[in-house]
Amino acid sequence: MMKKITSLLLLWVMVLPLWAQFHDPVSFSVSQKKLSDSEFEIVFTGKAEAGWHVYSTDIPDGGPTPATINFDEQKGVEPVGKLTARGKVHKAYDNLFGMEVSYMENTAVFAQKMRITDATYSVKGYLNYGACNDENCMPPTNVEFTFSGSGKPAAGNAVAEPQKQKEKTADTPVVEKEEKADAPVIGGVDTVATGLVVTDSVPSAVAGSNAAVAASDYWTPVIDELAAFGEDASNAASQTWWKIFLLGFLGGLVALLTPCVWPIIPMTVSFFLKRSGDKRKGIRDAATYGVSIVVIYVLLGLVITGIFGASALNALSTNAVFNIFFCLMLLVFAASFFGAFEITLPSSWSNAVDNKAESTTGLLSIFLMAFTLALVSFSCTGPIIGFLLVEVSTSGSILAPTIGMLGFAIALALPFTLFAMFPAWLKTMPKSGNWMNCVKVTLGFLELAFALKFLSVADLAYGWHILDREAFLSLWIVIFALLGAYLIGWLRFPHDEDEYDESGNVVVNHRTSVTRFFMALVSFSFAIYMVPGLWGAPLKAISAFSPPMSTQDFNLYENEVKAQFMDYDAGMEYARRQGKPVMIDFTGYGCVNCRKMELAVWADQKVADIMQNDYVLITLYVDEKTKLPEPIKVTENGQERTLRTVGDKWSYLQRSKFGANAQPFYVLLDNEGKPLNKSYSYDEDVNKYIDFLQTGLKNYKNK
């Protein structure tokens, strides 16, 4: 059964990125609700799948796509007020955009109140909204509506229809016909001049314009050709799961080295081997003990998931109150590791469980022994577990705490089983000593450093500006310099044991072990590495922890990759004349992972050189709100859609030509619009990204 569950989880992890690209996770229905003889509401009801959220209406400029209502036609009716969001609206601080955003999960409801001004009315338009999950953002999407009917004109609002048609307000824009020369073009074809209706394939140009024909070829679908190169060059979801598991496993290994766990290992293993008198049964009991440890900590992860749920875990990454709480919790843990006090659970708890274990037999007795270990070792493992749960919870993944605890528990339980199978190894175990206290103090410094990460989120949320990037880096430099000083022996804490010579005198100038020397070397080097960041160096190693570069007051860094073109057809035509391959960057102003890729990957010098010198970079924002000269109707998957904005046009290009609609999405093309390599999504592996670019260049030269 466990193998089946594991297989299903791995299958889901691998399928998720591809599913997000082809699947529409939010579906809307539109209805007309009568309020009185002279008023009614247009109600949009959306159902979002688990993990997805729809942004509300009150999103500031520069943030993700807000929900807006747009009117193409209004006859005998006028809007009253603005579009409103109803239901449970969450608010959380977004660290990337530096602002608080509001969104809805599961069910999103928007309503627009309308007033009838004539005996008969008709209204036509669309809702535009944005939706994201933790890995991808969908392009801005339209929900069309058309309503007509009759009613009683509101008193004092019987305005002549011709006059109303001439009025234009911010809330009720009237789309006017542009001159034919400015009409929208898809694939180089003047859709107004030709009377063309765009379908799933690229529109065919009418005879008489070779330039239009050549341009239209750029829009020819290449979904099959792209698939022939293989799957997407990234698998962000699976990497996230494995990183969480490895983080938990590493935490478990560190917990083994603490004074609360390490001395218990030989005592527990010897107990099992002696109790049974049978080595095989002793190994089985020790293995059961290890499995019980795994079950206990995995249950802890499930409890955390059950308490918070998907929506709360998603909010943890940006919510200011939660981040302040996490910061304070990590500061308390750090003080405990420094020796200020000891965090322990009530002794009555462990005593009660221990007594129960002695009075029972069989598997229950072994399980209770494992539970006693969890309680007794809490003073050492509690801070590690606390940090682990904080870190994986803020990843926004619903199963992250459980997977993190699985890794932690496996690392913690493994020695009990291995030493029971190979008892001779017990003799080679390092003896308990002051080195275990060194591990605790080192963890205290790390807890202190990560506490600042969460404080920086709250600082951005409230606009305190006490922890801008320079201040954050300065504190981290001091923390890791002090850690190096402790490891080298220049700094000591109250619970550090004194060392004595043969006469009983305290040794002041004691020798530093080789292990502590190398650890100090790493700590000092890391502190020095961060110093250039005070002048604007990107510091890719800590880009996920430090405040954004926008908070830096003094910045000398100018190595920024910029797009050569923001228009697909113009960029392709330029690349054809220059004889260079093209990189298409489908992005969005509200795409969080797009910004992460630009900071963590594009900032690499080798990546920047290849993109700027060897490719023509075309960046297309799928949430660009600039209006097209005139709406373009397309038929896609049997449904008619209307492209009204530049972003609509680029989103349609991504769907129709490449069969994808999630961002970030990178694709390499030759001068005819044919792919040169598999596509690439969110994956911060610089070497993999370089290979992606170089493979495209190689294939282009071979052509």
ZAMARGU-4260 file (C-alpha; in steps of 0.2 Angstrom, whole numbers, plus 5000, padded with zeros to 4 digits):
<rodrens>
0) 5000/5000/5000 | 5014/5012/5005 | 5023/5009/4988 | 5006/5013/4979 | 5004/5029/4988
5) 5022/5034/4985 | 5021/5030/4966 | 5005/5040/4965 | 5013/5055/4974 | 5029/5054/4962
10) 5017/5053/4947 | 5007/5068/4953 | 5023/5078/4955 | 5029/5074/4938 | 5013/5078/4929
15) 5009/5094/4938 | 5020/5106/4928 | 5013/5099/4912 | 4995/5100/4918 | 4997/5118/4923
20) 5002/5123/4906 | 4987/5115/4897 | 4974/5116/4910 | 4962/5130/4915 | 4961/5129/4934
25) 4948/5142/4936 | 4930/5142/4928 | 4918/5156/4928 | 4899/5157/4926 | 4889/5173/4923
30) 4872/5177/4929 | 4860/5192/4929 | 4851/5195/4946 | 4836/5206/4947 | 4837/5218/4962
35) 4821/5229/4957 | 4812/5235/4942 | 4825/5247/4938 | 4841/5238/4945 | 4850/5222/4942
40) 4867/5214/4945 | 4879/5205/4934 | 4887/5191/4945 | 4902/5182/4940 | 4905/5166/4950
45) 4922/5157/4948 | 4927/5140/4955 | 4946/5138/4958 | 4955/5122/4960 | 4965/5118/4975
50) 4981/5128/4977 | 4975/5142/4964 | 4968/5159/4969 | 4960/5173/4960 | 4966/5191/4963
55) 4953/5203/4969 | 4948/5221/4962 | 4959/5232/4974 | 4977/5228/4967 | 4988/5243/4966
60) 4997/5248/4951 | 5013/5237/4947 | 5005/5222/4956 | 4997/5206/4949 | 4982/5207/4937
65) 4966/5213/4946 | 4948/5209/4942 | 4940/5222/4931 | 4924/5224/4921 | 4924/5231/4904
70) 4910/5236/4893 | 4909/5234/4874 | 4891/5240/4873 | 4879/5249/4884 | 4861/5253/4879
75) 4848/5258/4891 | 4858/5254/4906 | 4873/5261/4916 | 4884/5254/4930 | 4882/5259/4948
80) 4898/5260/4957 | 4912/5249/4954 | 4915/5230/4952 | 4915/5222/4970 | 4922/5206/4977
85) 4911/5196/4988 | 4915/5181/4999 | 4931/5177/5009 | 4944/5189/5003 | 4962/5185/5009
90) 4975/5199/5011 | 4993/5196/5012 | 5010/5205/5009 | 5019/5200/4993 | 5037/5202/4995
95) 5041/5203/4977 | 5029/5217/4972 | 5032/5226/4989 | 5014/5228/4992 | 4998/5220/5000
100) 4988/5210/4988 | 4970/5203/4990 | 4964/5187/4983 | 4950/5173/4984 | 4952/5154/4985
105) 4940/5140/4980 | 4926/5152/4976 | 4928/5169/4969 | 4913/5180/4966 | 4912/5197/4958
110) 4897/5208/4956 | 4893/5224/4946 | 4877/5234/4950 | 4868/5241/4935 | 4854/5254/4933
115) 4841/5253/4919 | 4839/5270/4910 | 4827/5265/4896 | 4812/5253/4894 | 4823/5240/4885
120) 4842/5238/4887 | 4856/5227/4882 | 4874/5226/4889 | 4889/5217/4882 | 4907/5216/4889
125) 4919/5205/4899 | 4927/5202/4915 | 4946/5201/4915 | 4955/5192/4930 | 4971/5185/4935
130) 4975/5168/4944 | 4990/5160/4951 | 4996/5146/4961 | 5013/5143/4970 | 5022/5138/4954
135) 5013/5146/4939 | 5002/5161/4934 | 4989/5160/4921 | 4988/5174/4908 | 4974/5187/4911
140) 4958/5179/4906 | 4942/5186/4899 | 4924/5180/4904 | 4912/5186/4891 | 4894/5191/4895
145) 4879/5198/4885 | 4862/5202/4893 | 4846/5211/4887 | 4829/5214/4894 | 4816/5226/4899
150) 4813/5236/4915 | 4807/5252/4922 | 4819/5267/4920 | 4826/5274/4936 | 4818/5290/4941
155) 4829/5305/4935 | 4839/5294/4923 | 4829/5294/4907 | 4843/5301/4896 | 4842/5302/4878
160) 4850/5287/4870 | 4860/5297/4857 | 4868/5307/4871 | 4873/5292/4881 | 4881/5284/4867
165) 4893/5299/4865 | 4898/5299/4883 | 4914/5290/4888 | 4919/5288/4906 | 4933/5278/4915
170) 4921/5265/4921 | 4912/5263/4904 | 4924/5264/4890 | 4917/5265/4872 | 4928/5256/4859
175) 4928/5266/4844 | 4934/5261/4826 | 4951/5266/4822 | 4958/5270/4805 | 4961/5254/4794
180) 4980/5258/4795 | 4980/5256/4813 | 4970/5240/4814 | 4976/5225/4824 | 4988/5213/4815
185) 4991/5195/4819 | 5004/5186/4810 | 5007/5201/4799 | 4989/5200/4792 | 4977/5216/4793
190) 4962/5208/4800 | 4951/5222/4797 | 4956/5225/4779 | 4954/5207/4775 | 4938/5204/4785
195) 4948/5189/4792 | 4942/5178/4807 | 4956/5170/4816 | 4955/5151/4820 | 4965/5139/4830
200) 4978/5140/4816 | 4987/5155/4811 | 4977/5166/4799 | 4981/5165/4780 | 4986/5181/4772
205) 4977/5186/4756 | 4986/5186/4740 | 4996/5201/4735 | 5007/5203/4751 | 5023/5193/4752
210) 5028/5202/4768 | 5012/5197/4776 | 5014/5179/4771 | 5031/5179/4778 | 5026/5187/4794
215) 5011/5175/4796 | 5023/5160/4795 | 5030/5166/4812 | 5013/5162/4820 | 5012/5144/4813
220) 5009/5131/4827 | 5024/5121/4831 | 5017/5111/4846 | 5022/5094/4838 | 5040/5100/4833
225) 5042/5107/4851 | 5036/5090/4858 | 5048/5081/4847 | 5063/5088/4857 | 5056/5080/4873
230) 5048/5086/4889 | 5050/5103/4896 | 5068/5107/4901 | 5063/5110/4919 | 5053/5101/4933
235) 5051/5114/4946 | 5038/5104/4956 | 5048/5089/4958 | 5063/5099/4963 | 5053/5108/4976
240) 5048/5092/4984 | 5065/5084/4984 | 5072/5100/4991 | 5060/5100/5005 | 5063/5081/5009
245) 5082/5084/5009 | 5080/5099/5020 | 5071/5088/5032 | 5084/5074/5031 | 5098/5087/5034
250) 5088/5093/5049 | 5087/5075/5056 | 5105/5072/5054 | 5109/5088/5063 | 5097/5083/5077
255) 5107/5067/5079 | 5122/5076/5084 | 5114/5086/5099 | 5116/5081/5117 | 5098/5075/5118
260) 5099/5062/5105 | 5117/5056/5102 | 5120/5048/5119 | 5103/5039/5118 | 5107/5029/5103
265) 5119/5016/5110 | 5108/5014/5126 | 5093/5011/5116 | 5101/4999/5104 | 5109/4989/5118
270) 5092/4988/5127 | 5084/4980/5112 | 5098/4967/5109 | 5099/4962/5127 | 5080/4962/5130
275) 5076/4949/5117 | 5091/4938/5119 | 5089/4935/5100 | 5099/4946/5088 | 5086/4944/5074
280) 5072/4949/5086 | 5082/4963/5093 | 5085/4970/5075 | 5066/4968/5072 | 5062/4978/5088
285) 5075/4992/5083 | 5068/4993/5066 | 5050/4995/5073 | 5057/5008/5085 | 5064/5018/5069
290) 5047/5016/5060 | 5038/5022/5075 | 5049/5038/5075 | 5045/5041/5057 | 5026/5038/5060
295) 5027/5051/5075 | 5035/5065/5066 | 5025/5062/5050 | 5009/5063/5060 | 5016/5080/5067
300) 5018/5086/5049 | 5000/5080/5045 | 4993/5089/5060 | 5002/5105/5055 | 4994/5103/5038
305) 4977/5100/5045 | 4977/5115/5057 | 4983/5127/5044 | 4976/5120/5027 | 4981/5125/5010
310) 4975/5143/5010 | 4984/5147/5027 | 5000/5139/5021 | 5000/5149/5006 | 4997/5165/5016
315) 5012/5161/5028 | 5025/5166/5015 | 5019/5184/5014 | 5008/5188/5029 | 5017/5200/5040
320) 5009/5194/5057 | 5014/5176/5054 | 5032/5182/5049 | 5034/5192/5065 | 5028/5177/5075
325) 5041/5166/5066 | 5055/5179/5069 | 5051/5179/5087 | 5050/5160/5088 | 5067/5158/5080
330) 5075/5171/5091 | 5068/5162/5107 | 5076/5146/5099 | 5092/5154/5096 | 5093/5161/5114
335) 5090/5143/5120 | 5104/5136/5110 | 5116/5150/5116 | 5112/5144/5134 | 5101/5158/5140
340) 5088/5145/5145 | 5082/5127/5141 | 5066/5124/5132 | 5058/5108/5139 | 5041/5100/5139
345) 5033/5096/5156 | 5043/5081/5164 | 5026/5074/5169 | 5022/5071/5151 | 5038/5060/5147
350) 5036/5051/5164 | 5018/5046/5160 | 5023/5040/5143 | 5038/5031/5150 | 5028/5022/5163
355) 5015/5017/5151 | 5029/5010/5139 | 5035/4999/5154 | 5018/4992/5158 | 5014/4987/5140
360) 5022/4974/5128 | 5023/4971/5110 | 5022/4985/5097 | 5013/4997/5108 | 5027/4997/5120
365) 5040/5001/5107 | 5029/5015/5099 | 5028/5023/5117 | 5047/5021/5119 | 5049/5031/5103
370) 5036/5044/5108 | 5046/5046/5125 | 5062/5049/5114 | 5052/5063/5105 | 5047/5071/5121
375) 5064/5070/5130 | 5074/5076/5115 | 5062/5091/5112 | 5074/5104/5120 | 5087/5100/5106
380) 5075/5094/5092 | 5062/5107/5095 | 5071/5122/5088 | 5076/5112/5073 | 5059/5105/5070
385) 5052/5123/5072 | 5063/5131/5059 | 5060/5116/5047 | 5041/5118/5049 | 5042/5137/5047
390) 5053/5136/5031 | 5043/5122/5022 | 5026/5130/5027 | 5031/5146/5019 | 5034/5137/5003
395) 5015/5137/5002 | 5014/5118/4998 | 5000/5109/5006 | 5010/5093/5009 | 5027/5102/5013
400) 5026/5100/5032 | 5023/5081/5030 | 5037/5078/5017 | 5049/5089/5028 | 5045/5078/5043
405) 5047/5062/5033 | 5064/5067/5029 | 5068/5073/5047 | 5061/5057/5054 | 5070/5045/5042
410) 5087/5053/5046 | 5083/5052/5065 | 5078/5034/5065 | 5091/5027/5053 | 5105/5025/5066
415) 5094/5015/5078 | 5091/5002/5064 | 5108/5002/5057 | 5117/5000/5074 | 5105/4986/5079
420) 5110/4977/5063 | 5128/4980/5065 | 5132/4981/5084 | 5151/4982/5081 | 5148/5000/5074
425) 5144/5006/5092 | 5162/5005/5097 | 5166/5017/5083 | 5154/5030/5088 | 5162/5047/5094
430) 5159/5049/5113 | 5148/5063/5120 | 5158/5079/5124 | 5159/5097/5122 | 5158/5095/5103
435) 5139/5093/5104 | 5137/5109/5113 | 5147/5117/5098 | 5133/5110/5087 | 5120/5118/5097
440) 5128/5135/5097 | 5131/5134/5078 | 5113/5131/5076 | 5109/5146/5087 | 5118/5157/5075
445) 5109/5150/5060 | 5092/5152/5069 | 5096/5170/5072 | 5101/5173/5054 | 5085/5165/5048
450) 5075/5175/5060 | 5080/5191/5051 | 5073/5184/5035 | 5056/5183/5042 | 5058/5200/5050
455) 5062/5208/5033 | 5045/5202/5026 | 5036/5211/5040 | 5047/5226/5038 | 5042/5228/5020
460) 5024/5225/5024 | 5023/5239/5037 | 5035/5251/5028 | 5047/5253/5043 | 5062/5253/5032
465) 5073/5247/5047 | 5079/5231/5038 | 5083/5237/5020 | 5095/5226/5010 | 5111/5235/5017
470) 5105/5233/5035 | 5100/5215/5032 | 5117/5211/5024 | 5126/5220/5038 | 5118/5210/5051
475) 5121/5194/5042 | 5139/5198/5040 | 5141/5201/5059 | 5132/5185/5063 | 5143/5174/5052
480) 5158/5183/5058 | 5154/5180/5076 | 5150/5162/5072 | 5168/5160/5064 | 5175/5168/5080
485) 5165/5156/5091 | 5171/5141/5081 | 5189/5147/5081 | 5188/5149/5100 | 5188/5168/5102
490) 5170/5168/5109 | 5162/5158/5122 | 5145/5156/5130 | 5140/5151/5148 | 5136/5133/5145
495) 5153/5130/5136 | 5163/5118/5146 | 5180/5123/5153 | 5195/5113/5148 | 5207/5108/5162
500) 5226/5103/5162 | 5233/5089/5173 | 5235/5101/5187 | 5216/5106/5187 | 5219/5123/5180
505) 5208/5130/5166 | 5216/5130/5149 | 5214/5147/5141 | 5223/5145/5125 | 5216/5128/5121
510) 5219/5120/5104 | 5206/5122/5090 | 5201/5105/5082 | 5203/5103/5063 | 5184/5102/5061
515) 5181/5118/5070 | 5194/5127/5060 | 5187/5122/5043 | 5169/5127/5049 | 5176/5144/5055
520) 5185/5146/5038 | 5168/5143/5029 | 5159/5155/5041 | 5172/5169/5039 | 5172/5167/5020
525) 5153/5168/5019 | 5154/5184/5029 | 5167/5191/5017 | 5157/5185/5002 | 5142/5196/5007
530) 5152/5212/5009 | 5151/5217/4990 | 5132/5216/4992 | 5133/5232/5002 | 5137/5241/4985
535) 5124/5231/4975 | 5132/5215/4970 | 5117/5202/4967 | 5124/5189/4979 | 5114/5175/4970
540) 5118/5162/4985 | 5106/5172/4996 | 5094/5180/4984 | 5080/5170/4991 | 5083/5177/5009
545) 5089/5195/5007 | 5077/5209/5004 | 5074/5214/4986 | 5087/5225/4977 | 5074/5239/4976
550) 5077/5242/4994 | 5095/5245/4991 | 5100/5264/4993 | 5117/5263/4985 | 5118/5251/4970
555) 5133/5250/4958 | 5127/5234/4949 | 5122/5237/4931 | 5123/5219/4924 | 5104/5218/4919
560) 5098/5208/4904 | 5085/5218/4894 | 5074/5213/4880 | 5078/5220/4862 | 5060/5219/4857
565) 5043/5219/4865 | 5034/5214/4849 | 5035/5197/4842 | 5033/5201/4823 | 5046/5215/4824
570) 5058/5205/4834 | 5057/5190/4822 | 5059/5201/4807 | 5075/5209/4814 | 5082/5192/4819
575) 5079/5186/4801 | 5088/5201/4794 | 5103/5199/4806 | 5104/5180/4804 | 5102/5176/4823
580) 5091/5164/4833 | 5077/5171/4844 | 5073/5168/4862 | 5055/5171/4867 | 5052/5176/4885
585) 5033/5174/4889 | 5032/5183/4906 | 5020/5194/4916 | 5020/5209/4927 | 5012/5198/4940
590) 5023/5183/4938 | 5033/5179/4954 | 5043/5165/4947 | 5048/5176/4932 | 5056/5188/4943
595) 5065/5174/4953 | 5072/5168/4936 | 5078/5185/4931 | 5087/5188/4948 | 5094/5170/4951
600) 5098/5165/4933 | 5098/5179/4921 | 5110/5188/4932 | 5124/5175/4929 | 5137/5183/4918
605) 5138/5168/4906 | 5119/5167/4904 | 5118/5186/4901 | 5132/5186/4888 | 5124/5172/4878
610) 5107/5180/4879 | 5113/5197/4874 | 5126/5192/4861 | 5120/5177/4853 | 5101/5178/4853
615) 5088/5191/4849 | 5078/5192/4865 | 5059/5196/4863 | 5050/5198/4880 | 5031/5197/4878
620) 5020/5202/4893 | 5004/5192/4893 | 4996/5204/4906 | 5000/5219/4896 | 4985/5230/4897
625) 4988/5242/4882 | 4972/5241/4871 | 4974/5234/4853 | 4968/5247/4840 | 4953/5236/4838
630) 4947/5219/4846 | 4951/5203/4837 | 4940/5188/4837 | 4948/5171/4837 | 4940/5154/4837
635) 4950/5143/4849 | 4945/5125/4854 | 4928/5128/4847 | 4925/5143/4857 | 4925/5161/4851
640) 4937/5173/4860 | 4940/5191/4859 | 4958/5198/4860 | 4957/5216/4866 | 4974/5220/4874
645) 4992/5217/4869 | 4993/5204/4883 | 4978/5195/4875 | 4988/5194/4859 | 5004/5187/4866
650) 4994/5175/4877 | 4985/5168/4862 | 5002/5167/4853 | 5009/5156/4867 | 4993/5145/4867
655) 4991/5143/4848 | 5009/5142/4843 | 5017/5132/4858 | 5002/5124/4867 | 5006/5132/4883
660) 4999/5146/4894 | 5009/5146/4910 | 5023/5158/4914 | 5038/5159/4914 | 5040/5150/4898
665) 5055/5151/4887 | 5057/5145/4869 | 5071/5146/4856 | 5067/5149/4838 | 5075/5150/4821
670) 5072/5164/4809 | 5056/5154/4802 | 5048/5152/4819 | 5053/5134/4821 | 5059/5128/4839
675) 5078/5124/4842 | 5076/5115/4858 | 5063/5110/4871 | 5055/5123/4881 | 5060/5129/4898
680) 5050/5135/4913 | 5054/5138/4931 | 5070/5130/4936 | 5084/5141/4945 | 5098/5129/4939
685) 5110/5140/4930 | 5120/5126/4922 | 5104/5118/4915 | 5099/5135/4908 | 5116/5137/4900
690) 5114/5120/4892 | 5097/5125/4886 | 5103/5140/4877 | 5119/5132/4870 | 5109/5117/4863
695) 5098/5130/4854 | 5113/5138/4847 | 5121/5122/4841 | 5105/5116/4833 | 5103/5133/4824
700) 5121/5132/4817 | 5117/5114/4811 | 5102/5121/4801
</rodrens>
